[in-house]
């Protein structure tokens, strides 16, 4: 799908899962290199940035943890940028709310024809990049809130149920990290290319975007540390519970063993067994078992096992 927007001297073409015909139209109009056009037709595996004669080409992958119901779940979404002198082309392969909202803002300003909106394609790129990193912050906040809920559940005694929840949270954090790690090289290269392509006045603004990346990366490191602490705490509580259960079973086994031994002794098929034949032989045996149980209970209490 092709969305075309114009504002003063600026042309913005937004491609969503572009077809060959749409790609051919863009290539012919803006003189896009065929290698770049081929990359735009399908997702690429790695992020990168390249400088061509009259435009910059950037590929960035952004993590996507929240999906609408029924949507195909992918850990990250690719966004391609082609920034020219008087045009900008964006390409993606799934619908992104960021682009839908920005298209509305662009259309409103194009309709009003007021001068407070920029017609510089590099400004449009920076605004889109800022919004995309804002969605990354939102994804990080979502994971952080999930970890807070998991922490509450752990200390409410639901350690066993939280094992799966911790694993899912770990997967989300790993997806965030894997999607954002390659941005460092791309943004560093972009900072070097900005001065010669867009002017030195844009270098500080690109560095502001780079700072957003580093801040997001730092937050991911923090929630990863939080996850590890929660996982260790959960494992410790699970181990403690299991040890308590094993202790109870051990005590029960230790208590029942002498009782079984006494019962076996008095159940032996021999001629002369003490107390056997006495009118109160049954109660005498029960009394011996009770006394043995009582003294074992006192012994366990003295050892603080109970």
Secondary structure, 3 states (H helix, E strand, C coil): CEEEEEECCEEEEEEECCCHHHHHHHHHHHCCCHHHHHHHCCCCCCCEEEECCCEEEEEEEEECCCCCCCCCCCCEEEEEEEEECCEEEEEECCCCHHHHHHHHHHHHHHHHCCCCCCCCHHHHHHHHHHHHHHHHHHHHHHHHHHHHHHHHHHHCCCHHHHHHHHHHHHHHHHHHHHHHHCHHHHHHHHHHHHHHHCCHHHHHHHHHHHHHHHHHHHHHHHHHHHHHHHHHHHHHHHHHHHHHHHHHHHHHHHHHHHHHHHHHHHCCCCCCCCCCCCCCHHHHHHHHHHHHHHHHHHHHHHCCCC
